[in-house]
Amino acid sequence: MKQLLPLLTIAMLFFCSCKNQDQTILDESRTFTQRSWNRVTPEVFTVDIKNAQDYYNIDFQVIIDTTIFNQQDLPLTVNIYSPRNERRFFYSTIVLKQNGRWRGTVVNGKRVIDHRAKRLFSFNSVGAHRMEIGQATVYHDLIGVESLQTKITRASLD
């Protein structure tokens, strides 16, 4: 029995680590040249879905130079195209300021703001999905947005 206890401990640690494995299926960033996000051209990401029954969280992170960018929020359009070119669309707004104060943290003099765009999102089909993310301001490019990170993780229903 004493010999069995170390084996059971190792087996339990192994199974716990497998259950808590990183469930990230996409984690990519785009850096904008001259700190300007073009209003016409969306940023394109590809995500490969292995199980259509799973749910996912879609998160964005923006890095802002607050010395030249002073908007309250950042409206986004998100278009997701299935392998059969079926389109799903939603808006998401990253709140940059609340009550006149910047959200997020400062890293290397820039403001880093995280945003959960969708919780428990289902892609509904397997295969490579094209995700187009555009800034939804109508009249101008966004000067002062340095980068956009898109992260999609498998969600837990717990």
N, C-alpha and C positions, 0 to 999 in steps of 0.2 A: 504493500500500500504506500509506503514512503517513496518508493521509486515512481509510482504513478502520479503523485502530486506535482512534481516539476513538469512532467509531460502535459498534464491537464492545464497547468498555468500557462505554458507556452502556447498550447492550442487555443486557449481562451483569448490570449493577447492577439494571436493571429486573426481569429474571427472578428474580434472587435476592430482591428485595424482595417480589415477588408470592408466591413460595414461602413466605416467612416472615410473611405477613400474619397479623394477629390472628385466631385461630380461635375466638374467644369467641362463643358463641351465646346465653348468658344471663349477666348480671352485675347482680343486683338485691339490695338490702338492705331489711330491715324493722327499724325502730326500735320498741322496746317502750315503751309509755307507762308512766310511773312505774317504769321499769326492772324490769318484771315480765312474764315470759313465761307466758301462760295455759296451763294444762295440758290444757284441753279443746279449744280452738280452734287448729287447725293453721294455719301460714303457707302461703299458696297462691301458687305461681308458675306461669307459663305459658311453655313453651318450644316453639318452632316447629321441627320437624325436617324438613329438606329432603331428606335422603338416609338411608334406612333401613339402608344398608350400612355407614355410618360408625360409628366407636367414639368414645366421649366419656369425659372425666374429670369427675366431679362433686366439687366442693370447697365446703366451708363455712368461714366465718370468724365467730367470735363475739367480741364485746367484752364483757368482764366487769368489774364493779366489785368488786374483791377485798376491799374493806373490809366488804362485806355479803354476799358470796357465797363460800362456803368448801367446796364439794363437790369431790371428786376427779375426777369425770368428768361428762359431759353426754350421757346416752343420748337418741338420736333415733329416731323412726320416719319412714320415707320411703315414701309411696304415690305411684306414678306411674300416671296413667290415660291410656290411648291415646285417639285420636279416636273409637274404637269403644267407649270406656268399659271396656276391658280393664285390669285392675289388676295392677300389679307392686309388690311390697313388699320392703323390706329394713330392717334395723336398722343403725344406725351409732353408735358411741360416740366422742365427742370427749374424749380424755384431757386433762384440764386440769392435773393435777399428776402428776409422776413423782418417786418417792422423797421425797414431801413438798414438792417445789419446783414452783412454777408454771412452766408451759411458756409459750412465746410471748414477745412483746415488750411493753413498756410504752409507750403513746402517750397523751399528755395525762392521765396518771395512771390510765389504764385498761389492763387486760390484753387484748391482741389475740392470739387463738389461731387458727391455720389448721389445717384438717383435710381430708385427702383421703378422701372417703366411698366413692367407687367409682372404679376404674381400668378403662378399656376397657369401658365400659358400652354396650350396644346398645339403642336404643329399639324396634327391630324394625318400625316403621311410620312413614310420613311424616305430617305434619300437626301440629296444636297438641296438645301433651300437657300435662295438668294435674299439677303436682307439689305434694303436700301434705307439709309437714314439721312434725312435732310433737315436743315434748319428751316423753320417755317416763317421766317421774317419775309415780308413780301417785297420790300423795295431795295434792300442793300445787303452786301456781304457783312459778316460779323467780324469786325476788327477787334482783336484781343482774345479770341478763343484760340488757345494754343494746341489743344488736342482733345480727341474724343476716344474713350475706351468703351468697348462693348464687351460685356461678359454675360454668357448664358450658362446657367447651372441647372442641373436636374433638381427639381423641387421635391420636398418631402411633404406628404399629406398629413404627417403627424402633428 
